[in-house]
Amino acid sequence: MCELYVKADPILYESRSRSLRICGVVTTLRLENQFWDILSDIAQDDGMTTNQLVAKLYEEVMDYRGEVVNFASFLRVSCTRYLSQRRVQSPELSVVARLQG
């Protein structure tokens, strides 16, 4: 089982910064490439760009919670929740992924 994780391409866990506009303010956000890829998938599913998705998530969490202590961590957790939800909705996908791994 550990081979699945140990053999991951180092590019996936390399961090990358992106500049984006959130609520009219340009900011820089640093995440691992794997999370940027997942956010891109979510954005594509919702018919928007990754930057639009990130800005929308920020606005929605601010409306709901009133603050975001660590937005990068919030995005990482959002990605893992998305993957968990997909796995529950399509269990055959997780079996195929394990076989390909």
C-alpha positions as CSV (number, residue, x, y, z in Angstrom):
1,M,0.0,0.0,0.0
2,C,2.8,2.4,0.8
3,E,4.1,2.1,-2.7
4,L,1.1,4.1,-3.9
5,Y,2.3,7.0,-1.9
6,V,6.1,6.6,-2.0
7,K,6.1,6.3,-5.8
8,A,4.2,9.5,-6.4
9,D,5.8,11.9,-8.9
10,P,7.6,14.6,-6.9
11,I,6.0,17.2,-9.2
12,L,2.7,16.4,-7.5
13,Y,3.8,17.6,-4.1
14,E,5.9,20.5,-5.3
15,S,4.4,23.8,-4.2
16,R,3.4,26.4,-6.7
17,S,2.2,30.0,-6.1
18,R,-0.5,31.6,-8.1
19,S,-1.7,35.2,-8.1
20,L,-5.4,35.8,-8.2
21,R,-7.9,38.4,-7.4
22,I,-10.2,37.8,-4.5
23,C,-12.9,40.4,-3.6
24,G,-10.9,42.9,-5.8
25,V,-7.6,42.3,-4.0
26,V,-4.7,40.6,-5.8
27,T,-3.2,37.9,-3.5
28,T,-0.9,35.0,-3.9
29,L,-1.8,31.5,-2.9
30,R,0.6,28.6,-2.5
31,L,-0.5,25.0,-2.8
32,E,1.0,21.8,-4.0
33,N,0.5,21.0,-7.7
34,Q,-1.8,18.0,-6.9
35,F,-4.2,20.4,-5.2
36,W,-4.1,22.9,-8.1
37,D,-4.9,20.0,-10.4
38,I,-7.9,19.0,-8.2
39,L,-9.2,22.6,-8.0
40,S,-8.9,22.7,-11.8
41,D,-11.1,19.6,-12.1
42,I,-13.7,21.1,-9.7
43,A,-13.7,24.4,-11.6
44,Q,-14.1,22.6,-14.9
45,D,-17.0,20.6,-13.5
46,D,-18.6,23.8,-12.4
47,G,-17.9,25.6,-15.7
48,M,-15.4,28.2,-14.4
49,T,-11.7,28.9,-14.2
50,T,-9.6,27.8,-11.3
51,N,-9.2,31.4,-10.2
52,Q,-13.0,32.0,-10.4
53,L,-13.6,28.9,-8.3
54,V,-11.1,29.9,-5.6
55,A,-12.6,33.4,-5.4
56,K,-16.1,32.0,-5.2
57,L,-15.0,29.5,-2.4
58,Y,-13.5,32.4,-0.5
59,E,-16.6,34.5,-0.8
60,E,-18.8,31.7,0.2
61,V,-16.8,30.6,3.3
62,M,-16.6,34.3,4.4
63,D,-20.4,34.6,4.0
64,Y,-20.9,31.4,6.0
65,R,-18.2,31.6,8.6
66,G,-17.2,35.3,8.7
67,E,-13.5,34.5,8.6
68,V,-11.0,32.1,7.2
69,V,-8.0,31.4,9.4
70,N,-6.0,29.4,6.9
71,F,-7.5,29.6,3.4
72,A,-4.9,27.3,1.8
73,S,-5.8,24.6,4.3
74,F,-9.5,25.2,3.7
75,L,-8.8,24.6,-0.1
76,R,-6.8,21.4,0.6
77,V,-9.7,20.1,2.8
78,S,-12.2,21.1,0.1
79,C,-10.2,19.1,-2.4
80,T,-10.2,16.0,-0.2
81,R,-13.9,16.4,0.5
82,Y,-14.5,16.6,-3.3
83,L,-12.5,13.4,-3.9
84,S,-14.3,11.6,-1.1
85,Q,-17.7,12.7,-2.5
86,R,-16.7,11.4,-5.9
87,R,-15.6,8.1,-4.5
88,V,-18.9,7.6,-2.7
89,Q,-20.9,8.6,-5.8
90,S,-18.8,6.4,-8.1
91,P,-17.2,3.5,-6.2
92,E,-16.0,1.9,-9.4
93,L,-13.7,4.9,-9.9
94,S,-11.7,4.1,-6.8
95,V,-11.4,0.4,-7.8
96,V,-10.1,1.4,-11.2
97,A,-7.6,3.9,-9.6
98,R,-6.3,1.3,-7.3
99,L,-5.8,-1.2,-10.2
100,Q,-3.9,1.5,-12.2
101,G,-1.8,2.6,-9.3
